[in-house]
Every structure is written in C-alpha cells, then in structure tokens.
Amino acid sequence: MLLKGPNKDADIKSFQVHSHFEYNANEKCMKEFFAHKPDDLYCIILLRTGILRINGCTMSLDGVFKETHKKIPCIACMPGSHLSMFDCQLKGDTTNHSDTAGILSINANVNVKRSVFAHFKCGGLMIAAVPQNKLFIDHNEILSCDTAGIYIQGRASKPVISNNKIKFCKATTICTNLDVDANIYNNQMSLNQQGIRIMNNKSRVIDNIVDKSHEDGIVVIGDDKSTKCTPFLWRNKIRACGANGIFVSGEQCDPDIRGNIILQCRKSGIKLT
C-alpha cells in the first residue's frame, strides 16, 4: 500500500502505512521504483538527459527516512542519458534498513568501473536496457546487497559484466532476464545466497568463480515458451555450494556446458530437471 493524501510530504509520519515490496530480481521489482509519479523519484542524483561523469565520489543513503515508502536509488538514469562512473563508493542504509538501491538505469548508457556498492536492500545495480544501450560493469566490488547484486532486463540488450567481486549478498549475485544477451566473464562470487541466474536467454557465462553459495552456483531457467534458453557455461569454477553446482530447469533449456570445474557441492554437480 502506498502513501496517499495531499500533504504526504509535509508531514510524512502522519501517513505511515505498511508497504510490501518485491525482493526477488524480476520486472515487478523494477516497476516498484516508479510506484509514484516519476517526478516524485527520491534519489541523490537524477540524470534525466545528457552525459554525467563521476570520479572518486562517495554517496551514502544512511539514515534515510523509512517512512517514504519508496525505493530510493543513489543514482537514477532516465532513457537516453549516459552515466560514466569511476572509483566511487556507494552505500545504502544500515541505520533504518530502508529500501535503497545503488544505481537504477532505465534505457540509459552505463559505464561503471572500479567502484564499491554496499548494503543495498533493493539491489546494487538495477538495469533495464534496450539493444542500442552500451552497458559496461567492470572491476567493481559489490557487498551485502539484497534483491540482486546486478540485475539486467531488456530484450536483445548486450551488457558486459566482467572482473567484478561480489560477496555476502542475500540474493542472486548476477541475474539476467528474458532475452538478455550478456557477456559475463572473470567475475568472483563468494558467500552469497545464489551465484549466477540466467532466465530465458542466451548469455555467455565464462571463466567465473562461484565459491560457497548457500544455494546453487549457477541457475538456468527456461520456462518461457516464446524463446529458447541457450546460454554458454564455459570454464567456470564452482566450489562448496549448499545445493547444486549447476541447476538447469525448464523445457526450453538447451545450455552449452563445457570445461567447468565443480567441487564439493552438497547435492549434485549438475542437475537437469
């Protein structure tokens, strides 16, 4: 339930209600950022158009009012804009445990390198893209995030996710949704709820290290009859997962799995259902 009333911003505590957001990485959780009017989006930086370059900045949402009943990103990028961010540190709310995110990008160009994202309840990087967008997420560190470390949606989008370190997330580390054509390589993930999640697309997952996931190391879901799920899972190292090393589910799945090293997983090395 959302805040209602003409004076909701004048006396926010007079309009407190309980709201229940989606904390699984999917299209619904992205729509919830815009539960109110887009002009009402709360954030530190709102990039509507043009090019923004950020270098060496620190941004924190610590202590933000939980009574806003909104998902609050540090940076929000609107369609057609371009964000380049290097050597920055972004921190969520550890005081009130508010619904915060690192970067929210809607059909924008994003280039993020050598930055740190920590303690975001609604995801580190939450991205919706179109095919012409350029998305590069490289050499970043993502710590203690819920919902997802990195989430990508958008048919035929081509993100590059490489050389990142993701730790202590109570969610999927990297999740790509329907028909995303991602390149995911050389990432290191340890002590997360789940490793990499590929949903109904043909992403390439190559040379990653998934260590000590509480659930599955790599998950491939092919349950959408409108498309084939044909990812490449090559030369990944998966170790000491609480469930399966690689879990494949769905009639539309046809993954190419080769050259992986799977060690000490509690259930199966590779499970196909």
N, C-alpha and C positions, 0 to 999 in steps of 0.2 A: 504494500500500500504506500502511496506517495503523499508528500505534503500537499495540502490544498489550503486555499484561503488567500485573500488579497494582501495580508500583512505577514506572510510567512517569513520574509527576510527581515522585517522589523523586529519581531520577537520570535526567534526560531524555536525556542523551547516551549512556546505555547501550542505548537503544532506537532509535538513529538508523536510519532506512530511507529509501529514495528514494520520494517521492510525486510523482505527476504530476497536476496539477490542470488543469481546463479553463480556457483563457484566451480563449475566444470567448463573447460575451454570449448566453446561452441558459438554458433551465431547468436543465440539468445543472450549470452553474457556480453557480447559486443553491443547489442541493441540497448542494453540497460544503461550504458553510458549516456544515452540520449533519451532517458525516460522523461525528462523535462524538455523544454524547448532548447535547441542547440545554442541559442544566445545565452542560456542560463548555465552553460557548462562551467563548472568550477575547476580551475587549474592554475598552475604557476605561470605557464606560458601558453597562449593560444595563438597558433600560427594559421591565419586564415588564407594567406596567399603570399607569393614571393619566396625568397630564399633566406633561411636563417642558419648562420654558422655559430656554433657554440664550442668554446675551447677552454678546458680547465675550470669549469664551474661546479659548484656544489649546490644542490637543491634538496630541500627536506620538507616533508609534509607532517613532521612530528607535531602532535598536539592539535591537529585539525579537528573541528567540531564533528563528532559523530552524528549529531542531530541534523546535519544537512540532508541525510538520506539520499545521497548521490554517490556515484562512483567518481572519484576525483583523481585524474592523472596529473603527474608533474608537468608533462608537455603534451599538448593535443595538436595534431596536424590535420588540417582540413584538405579537401580534394584540390589537387593541383599544386600544392605547396611543396617545398623542398627543405628538408632538415639535414644538416651535417653536424654531427656532434662527436667531439674527440676529447678524451682524457677528462671526462666529467664523472661526478658521483651523485647518484640519485637515491634518496632514502624515503621509505614510506612512513607510516605512523605506527610507532611502537608504544605510544602513550595511551591512546584511546582505541587502538585496533580498528581504525576507520577503514572504509572501503577505498583504498588507494591503488593506483597503477603507476608504472614508470612512464612509458610512452604509449599514447593512443594515436594511431595513424589511420586515417580513412582516405584511401585512394591518393596517397601522397608518396613522394620520393623520400626515402630514408637511408642515411648512411651513418651508422653508429659504430665507432671503433674505440677500443681501449678505455671503456667506461665501466662503472660499477653500478649495479642495481640491487637494492637490498630491502627486504621487509615490505613487500607489496602484496596486499591481500587479494587484489584483483588482477594480478599478473605483472610481470616485468615489462615485456614489450607485447602489446596487443595490436595487431596489424590486420587491416582489411585492404586488399590491393586489387588493381586491375592490371591487365597484361603489360601496359606501357610504363608502369611504375618501375623504378630502379630501387631495389632493396638490398642493402649490404649490411650484415650484422657480423662484426668480425673482432676477435680478440677482446671480448668483454667478459666480465665476471658477474654472475647472477646468483644471489644468495637469498635463501629463506623467503621465497615467494610462494603464494598460494595461487590457485586457478591454473596458471602455467608460467613457466619461465619465459618462453617465447611462443606466441600463438599467431599463426598466419591463416587467413582465409581469403578467398577470391579466385574464381576460375581462371586458369591459364596464367596466373601470376608466377613470377620466376625469382623468388628470393634466394639469396646466397647467405647461408648461415655457417660460419666457419671459425674454428680456433677459439671457441668460447669455453669458459669454465663455469659449470652450473652445479651448485651444491645446496644441500639442506632444504630443498623445495618440497612442500607437502602437496605435490601435484605432479603433472607431467612436465618434464623439462622442456621439450620441444614438441609442438603439436602442429601439424599441417592438415587443413580441412579439404573439403571436396574440390578435386581437380587442380590443386596447387601443384606446380611443377618446381619443387625446391631442390637446391643442392645443399646437402647437409654433410659437412665433412670436417674431420680433425677436431671435433668437439670432445671435451672431457666432462663427464657427468658422474657425480658420486653422492651417495647418501640422500637420494631423492625418493619420493613416493613411487614414481614410474619414470622410465627412461624416455625414449622417443616414441611418439604416437603418430602413425600415418593413417589417415582416414580417407579412403576412396580417392586416391591419387597415385601418381607415378613419380614420386620424389626419389632422389638418389641419396642413399644413406651410406657413406663410405668413410672408412678409417676413423670411426668414432670409438671412444672408450666409455663404456657404461659400467660403473662399479657400485656394487652394494645397493641396488634399488630395492625398496621394500616390497615392490610387486614385480611386474615384468620388466625386462630390459628394453626390448623393442616390441611394440604392438602394431600390428597391421590389421585394419578393419576394412572389409569390403562388403558392405551391406546395402549399397545404393545401386539399384538396377539400371540407372541411367548411365553408368560409367564403369569401366574396368579399373580395378586396383592393382597396378603393376609396378610396384616400387623395386628399386635395386638395393639390396642389402649386401654390400661387399666389404670384406676385410675389417669388420668391426670386432672389437674385443669386449666381451660381456662376461662379467665375473660376479659371483656371490650374490645373485638376485634372490629375493624372498619367494618368488614364484618361478616363472619360466624365463629362459634366456630370450627366446623369440616366440611370440604368440601371434598366430595368424587365424583370423576368424572371418567367415563370410563367403557366400557362393561366388562373389565377383572378384575374389582374390586370386592373383596369379603372380606372386612375387618371385624375383630372381635372387636367390640366397646362395652366396658362394664365398668361400675363403674366410669365414668368420671363426673366431676362437671363442668358445663358450665354456666357462669353467665354474664348477662348484655352485650351480643353481639348485635350489631346494627341490623343485619339481622337475620339469622337463628342460632339456636343452632347447629343442624346437618343438612347439606344439601346434598342430594344424587341426582346426575344427570347422 
